[in-house]
């Protein structure tokens, strides 16, 4: 039965409107002309020099031209149907499928808008990207969906999916769209609702993220750091304990320690495999206590990062975060990261030495946020490398420049390859 179906499906190529028949017949005509030309020319005497032989040769040449035209247009007809967008370019698809898929395997751990920024840049260098994202968010739309549907928080996952999407502009408008407060979906983003619905359909959050990745045609993969429903906790220096990621910065008291509940939560197997298979591991950028460290509080994730023999780079924030890293220097970020995890969790730190406009400094000062001082020597004294660059991209907010970060990472990978060649 299956064989008969396959045989019958061949005839579908002959259906009207397929734009295949005409080019197939053109190629077939070319083959016939070549056969006529070649057979006719070979039958003539070797010393024959009349005009007839040139006619046969002309037939053969014309046949070759018709075959080339026929096959070329058949390929265009087929490929144009497979392009994700009608205005897409075949060369762009081939570049992504062939060149980017051979790119280096990069793992980036974090969450929030910081991680999505770096993903936006490095996806132009490789498709072998794995974003490992914290799922401890319990505020806003993510928090409400988490409580109502008993799922892990989808918000940071959504941001990373959008950052890696093939058509980022359109997907950003769609997935980041928030419904007005006057509706029943008030405050929810479409992307969060989409992932939640996909979880209900598939019955599994990890599978829902993978299926969402296919819909968005992303470059790489986005994985939750754990499939357990975890809650982020903070012990402050005054002894108070705060429950919930969204509540931690609101206390206004310096953080002594961050931990998660339940302590039995385990790292996602796919995330662990990606870390152990990586050629470069990036931590951040993003909120130190609520985006980066939570991933590494999972023993399996932390142990995999520590065990990895590739370079591990921490991207330090440009601005301090009120309620989390008030008055922190770059070295303070590094110290806290190591204190919560392991000394071998990083090898070097990328810090910003670019200047921020007076207007932006005044704007951030109103929120009690100041630039992170790049005290590079203090980091070196602890025993870690430092990469200093102007990373500022100031529009309405002070953010890392995605393209500059991507270039730094590209240079790091080239240096590693050269070192590996020399060692070999």
Secondary structure, DSSP 4 states (H G I P E B T S, - for coil): -HHHHHHHHHGGGGSTT-S-HHHHHHHHHHHHHHHHHHHHHHHS-TT--SHHHHHHHHHHHHHHHHHHHHHHHHHHHHHHHHSSSTT--HHHHHIIIIIGGGS--EEEEE-HHHHHHHHHHHTTT-S-EEEEE-----SHHHHHHHHHHT----HHHHHHHHHHBTTHHHHHHHHT-B--TTSTTTT-BHHHHHHHHHHHHHS-HHHHHHHHHHHHTBSSEEEESBSS--EEEEEETTS-EEESHHHHTTS-S-EEEEEEESTT--B-HHHHHHHHT-SEEEEESS-IIIIIHHHHTSHHHHHHHHH--SEEEEE--SB--TTTSTT--HHHHHHHHHHHS-GGG-SEEEEE-----HHHHHHHHTTT--BPP--HHHHHHHT-EEEEE--EEESSSEEE-HHHHHHHHHHHHHHHHHHHHHH-
